[in-house]
């Protein structure tokens, strides 16, 4: 197999051509696929022209620049100009050897040379570089690529890229030079690049990537600017390959500079009817606090919103900074003036193949013809990202047909919005369980949500079909329905089974920012069956079927920074239900809950959640299926339905008409690498469940106490590759004699 460096590669030559005289004939030699007339068309010398060295040299360069020829020579035979060409071969096929990391298709997508294209050395060199870049982006810097050719008849060649992938080039160590305020460990937590460790096999952050290191420079800068170091700069970021070529040593050299406080905070307002006194309360920067660039950006956004809410569409907020190096303070003045009057001429949407235009446009807070507002554009972009329909969202604007008009362009890259999940797991509540789910978040590109979920466990079976239209009747109303079927085996706790079938119609909408209300109407049928002969008489009374028709609402005020794993903020929620609009049961139920979260040190987040519930029958007692059963997840240290009214004779839990719980959980960092996904916690739970409106039966005493129960304990969570695993160890420190406790509580689940 000839090597790439020796095959078919020569330089164009201008043989000894005697100048002077007139060209009477131009003869082409060596052309096979290419017509002689095509070759002549590239020449600057034609019959009738003089033999001119400059023109001949120019003709040579033009012919070679076409990429059609491997070699070109010229000579003179009398008054004839002989042009001899060696055509570049045609590629018959492109093949790869030694590629395990990327398949042939991935490499074919990367290179530009294809079968039936002209082979040139320059193009091959460019494709070698593309393959190298592809491997280096995946962390393999020891890769080598050698192109070889196999010559075939009729001036054709097979092109073979011989690839030696080498090992993954990880990060042996990350060093910092010049850092005094923060340790190397502190700074390593701020950057995305990580040192190679055995437990990072699910991450690529420990593979060297030049683009990631560039991003790390910006992360370091933002971190220092948020900590008061206004003069901070990254002097250099150098990655050196070890002599063994098995890893990189990355070194960041930083200049921290001095740490500054905020000095005087002022404001210049150049707008009518607005004064600094009106706007200053929304500013988050305070005199005497450490300088923080993030707070300045946050203040600019809040000021833009506050002024925009007062009818000023064209706003320009600029922070004017005065640095005092002697006192190490930074005086800050927010200069608020009326910006240029610009209107939205049109909004262009590109890249949406499946998602309808209207689904994207309805997330915009601006319409064509509105006054342009940068803050609203940013919020619109965030709204689109929050949909989860797109891998990438980019919103830009450019001048329109006139200086006072702008065109907003939305470029999106769609991603898969359908999920199919199958899971297995174990929990103390459910025992062994299996679940499946089909979820489409963007049904037919209309933005509608459709899901089917099912769970089968030792004690409970659930099937739920849900559909949501987020913009019902082209208004911001989230309308939908749920159809559910629930089968519960309560034999181990309460000596009966329960079967429920029903549907719920709901409509949700935002009342104000961060305040959401959901209205619902539910029709359901409940059956209490298979009651054990040893069950409580109070349970036996509940045997049979009930039909419920109820309306309800859930009002939520949410200021948490993250709904799944909050580290700050708070929320309040009120849930009301009234049953009796048809059916054969009637009651009023209310649940009020709220929580607050505080991060008082890095990774030390305290969460306090409280809940109160009350249910009362309307003209009748509250049925067993509508009462509250407390214990387990909402009161750790106690078993499910472990507290509350209980039949003393049979020890069956009967449920309560009222309850309250308070849970305080302190997150505890374990000092382990984040990639392991292990977090700890300590907790204190307290609560009570009491009150039951039943006709007492002689000889069947009920234990019912308002006494508060308290438990404390520790827990461990692991974000394992197979799903989240939670283990809690709770110890009751205050309980009633009839309560049922539970020391260990385990939950485990997986999806694949």
Secondary structure, 3 states (H helix, E strand, C coil): CEECCCCCCCCCEECCCCCCCECCEEEEECCCCCCHHHHHHHCCCCCCCECCHHHHHHHHHHHHHCCCEEEEEEEEECCEEEEEEEECCEEEEEEEECCCCCCHHHHHHHCCCCCCCECCHHHHHHHHHHHHHHHHHCCCCCCEEEEEEEEECCCEEEEEEEEECCCCCEEEEEEEECCCCCCHHHHHCCCCCCCCCHHHCCCCCCECCHHHHHHHHHHHHHHHHHCCCCCCEEEEEEEEECCCCCEEEEEEEEECCCCCEEEEEEEEECCCCCCHHHHHHHCCCCCCCECCHHHHHHHHHHHHHHHHHCCCCCEEEEEEEEEECCCCEEEEEEEEEECCCCEEEEEEEECCCCCCHHHHHCCCCCCCCCECCHHHHHHHHHHHHHHCCEEEEEEEEEECCCCCEEEEEEEEEECCCEEEEEEEEEECCCEEEEEEEEEEEEECCCCEEEEEEEEEECCEEEEEEEEEECCHHHCCCEEEEEEEEEEEECHHHHCCEEEEEEEEEEEEEEEECCEEEEEEEEEEEEEEECCCCCCCHHHHCCCEEEEEEEEEEEEEEECCCCCCCCCCEEEEEEEEEEEEEEECCCEEEEEEEEEEEEEEECCEEEEEEEEEEEEEECCCCCCHHHCECECECCECCECCCCECCEECCCCCECCECEEEEEEEEEEECCCCCHHHCEEEEEEEEEEEEECCCCCCCCCCCEECCCCCEEEEEEEEEEEECCEEEEEEEEEEEECCCCCCECCEEEEEECCC
